[in-house]
Amino acid sequence: MAYNFPRCRIKPLADHQVSFVIDETERLRWHFGPSYPRPFFFPLLGPAGESLTRMGHPGASNHDHHRSVWFAHQKVLGIDFWSDNTAARIRQKNWLVYEDGDDEAVMAVLLGWYDGHDPQELMEQEVIAAVRPGLDGETFLDLQSTFRPKAESLEFGKTNFGFLAVRVAKSIAEHFGGGRLTNSARKTGEPSIFGQRANWMDYSGPVRGADGKETVEGITYFDHPDNSGQPTRWHVREDGWMGASPCMDQPQTTTHKNPLVVRYLLHAHRGAVDPAQADKLLAEFAQRPGYSVARSKAKHRQHELRRVSIKT
């Protein structure tokens, strides 16, 4: 019996890993094993077949919590879920949906946030990750997170650190490689960008592909226009990382009745950033429906994804 293989597929793997495959080539991998303090994505492959992200800091061992692309926050009720220096942990409880398709491959999972002392979780994070193909081997990673506290409400404290961070490859970093930070205001470099508001942030620089040839690639990181406090402030560093900082100026609260939803988009692209193209992609992202997970009535399927309009 013939089977029509979708172009974009999810492949669950051993050792608590999930691979996102497009045209039979891995573009991204999710790691959620208990040996790590929190889950993360690695690698995020660029068009040349080389990872545009890395594990850890190139020159500082106290930044080993920088695991490629990851979710975290430094002050959850004052508890540090950012570094590896506390007992606080984020654990995947279970997956909800693996959905293949010609246009995208989508994974929905539930994460629990634990302070490390009380076995009861403080908060549940629903993560929906959609990987879509771009032109010429480019990749889009659409990330939607819903934070549901177990209590009536929960505060994310004032801090530069959280919710989604990206550590780029060494060669792309301004200090360690030949890369360049650029934001949506067309400003470049850490001194001009750090702490400033922007709709998107980009880190682009040289990479050496699987064929040994050097080229330029990068990651553009988009803040969805409906996110709270948008356009957000950004925590960026010349040593190779960037993160939206929605709590840089003030705390944010999520409630059981109205949970906080944040949406971000990562674009692994060829060449240096094209600001006009990035603006166009942001406008398209703004119009793209979000996702919801619902109980499925289909046989042999517990949950299903629905595309919905979401106000974050």
PyMOL commands that set and color helices and strands:
alter all, ss='L'
color gray80, all
select helices_A, chain A and resi 61-63+135-137+170-172+190-193+275-287
alter helices_A, ss='H'
color red, helices_A
select strands_A, chain A and resi 8-13+17-22+25-31+40-44+69-73+89-99+105-114+123-133+139-149+153-156+162-167+180-183+200-208+214-223+233-237+241-245+252-255+260-270+290-295+303-308
alter strands_A, ss='S'
color yellow, strands_A
deselect
rebuild
show_as cartoon
